[in-house]
Amino acid sequence: MRTKAAQHNDEPLPRRSDALRNRERILEAALAELTRSPSVPLSTIARKAGVGQGTLYRNFPDRESLILEVYRFEVQQVFEAARHLLDTRPPEQALREWLDRLAQYASAKAGLADAMREATCAPATPARWGHTPVTDAIELLLEANETAGTIRPGVTPDDLLLAISGLWHISAHDDAHERAQRLFDLVTDGLRAGAPGVRPDGEG
């Protein structure tokens, strides 16, 4: 007669790729649902992700760990977007499209702020969560544009973050997208002022 341990070991374990996909689906569903309602039940998130509650709790043992990981996941996507855009777009276009992606991130962060406060009893601010990956993304984009001669030299990530800080104060009204676009137009126009122009082969 086989022991319970032996029976358990005979059970097929999920493939690693399946487990990672389940985790990503949970995070994607959590981002969408928590943005809409910070008090959404975890059972709803599991259902929207197409997984059982057991799978959700194996990945995230409590509500706080899930919400914190949603923030980390979302900001990592912002960083990866910068690298992808630089691989597929000219530097100036990559920067402008990335700013649009950042606006989406800011909107999601605003929607999740209540959930974060409930989970951690602490304010959700860009400087507290996810600031470093955003700064790293900005540094990549600025370096590429300065090498291409499409922005004025010497702009730092902190300079750009300060210039776009108004993004975090745009409320989620119908004209939020248009207001963000106007802000980014002003910022990118300022970055281009004094740009030396495209340099051949990236040389100064």
N, C-alpha and C positions, 0 to 999 in steps of 0.2 A: 504494500500500500504506500503510495507516494505521500510525502509530508505536504503540509500547506505551503511551505517554502518552495518545495520542488514544483508544486502546481503553479505557484506565482511566477517562478522563473520560466515556466513553459509559455506564459502569456506573451504574445508578440508585443514588443515595445515600439512606440511610434518612431519612425525614421527621423533622423535629426532634422532633415529639411522640412518634414511635416510639422515637427515641434516648433521650429523657428517661424514657419508660416502661421501657425496657430497664434503664436505670441504677437506677430505683426498684426494679424486680424483683430486681436483683442485691443491692441493699442490704437489702431485706426478707428474701431468702433467706439472706444472710450473717448477719444478726442472729439468725435462727432457728437456723441450723446452728452458728454459733460459740458461741452460748449453750449448746447441747448438748455440743459438743466443740471446744475451742480449737484442736485440731490437724486439723480437718476439711480435706481437700484442696480447693484452689480449683476443681478440676474438678467436685467434688460440688456446690459452690455454684452453678457455672454451670449444671449439669444441673437443679438444683432451681429455678433462676430461669427455665429454659426458653430459655437463650441459649447460643451457642457460646463456647468458651474465648477465641476471638479477640475477641469482643465484650466479654467480661469484662476482658481485658487492655488493650483500647483505653480503657476507662473507668478501670481501676485497674492500673497497670503492675506493681505488686508487692503482696505480702501486707500489708505495713505500711500502704500507702496505702489499701487496702480497709478494714482494721480501724479506722484513724483516721476514715475517712469514715462508717463504721457508727456510731461514737460521735456524730459531729457530726449525722448524719441523725436518730438517735434523740432526741437532746436538742432538736433543732429541732421534732420532732413534739410533744414535751412543751410547748414554748412555744406552738405553734399550737393545741394542745388548750386552753390557757388562753383564748386569744382566741375560739375557737369556743364554749366553754362560756359565756363572758360574753355572747356574742351570742344564746345560746339558752336560758339558765337565769337565774333570779334570782341575784344575787351570792353569797349564802350557800351555795346549792346548787352553784353553779359552783366555789366554793372546795373544798367537800367532795368533789365528783366529781374535781376536778383532783388532789387529794391521792391518790385511788385510782390515778389515771394515773401519778402520780409513783412510787407503790409498784411498779407494773409496770416502770417505767424502772429503779428501783433493783435489781429482781430481774434484769433483763437485764444491767445493768452488772456485777452480781456474777458472773453467768455468763460474761461476756466478759473479766473481769479477767485471767485466765490468758493469754488470747489477746493482750491488750494488753501484758502483761509480756513475752511472747515476741517480740512485734513491735518493741517500743520499749525494752526493758530498763529500764522505769520503772514505778513504781507507778501503778495506776489509781485515782484518788480523785475525788470530786465536785468538789473545789476545783481540780483540775488540768485536767480536761476537762469542758466543758459547764456550768461553774458560772454564767457570765454569763447565758445564755438562761434557766436555771432561776430565777435571781434576778429577771430581767426579768419572767418570768411571775408570780412571787409579787408583785412590785410592782403589776402590773396588777390582780391579784385583791384585794390589800389595799386599794388605792385605791378600787376599786368597792365593796367592803364598808364601808369607812369612810364613803364618801359616802352609802351606804344606811343607815348607822347600825346595822349588824348585827355589828360588832366594836368592841372598845374602841379609842379613838383613840390614835394615836402608835405603833402596832406597825410595825416595820421589817422588810424582807425578811430581814435578818440575824437578827432576833429569831425569826422563824418557822423559818428554817433551823436555828437552834440548838435550838429546841423539838422539831423532828422529826428531829434528828440520829440518834436511836436507830434510825430506819428503816434506816440503812446497816449496822447491826449485826445485823439480823434474818437468821438463816440460812435457807436455802431448805428448810425442813422442811414437813411437811404442814400445820402450824398457822401458817405464815408470814402468810397472808392475815388470819387472825383476830387475830394479834398486831399487825399493822399497823393493822387497824381499831380496836383498843382504844387504840393510841397516838394515832390521829387523833381519836378521840372525846374523849380527854383534852385534846388541843391545842385543838380547836374549842370545847369547853366553856370553856376558859380564855380564848379570844379573845372569846367572847360576854359574859363577866363584865365588867360596867361599860360595855357597849354602850349608847349613848343611845337606841336604837330607830330605827325607820324615819323618815326625814325627808321631808316632802312636797317633791316635785320636786327631790330631792337637795340642798335648801338646809339650812344649819346653823341 
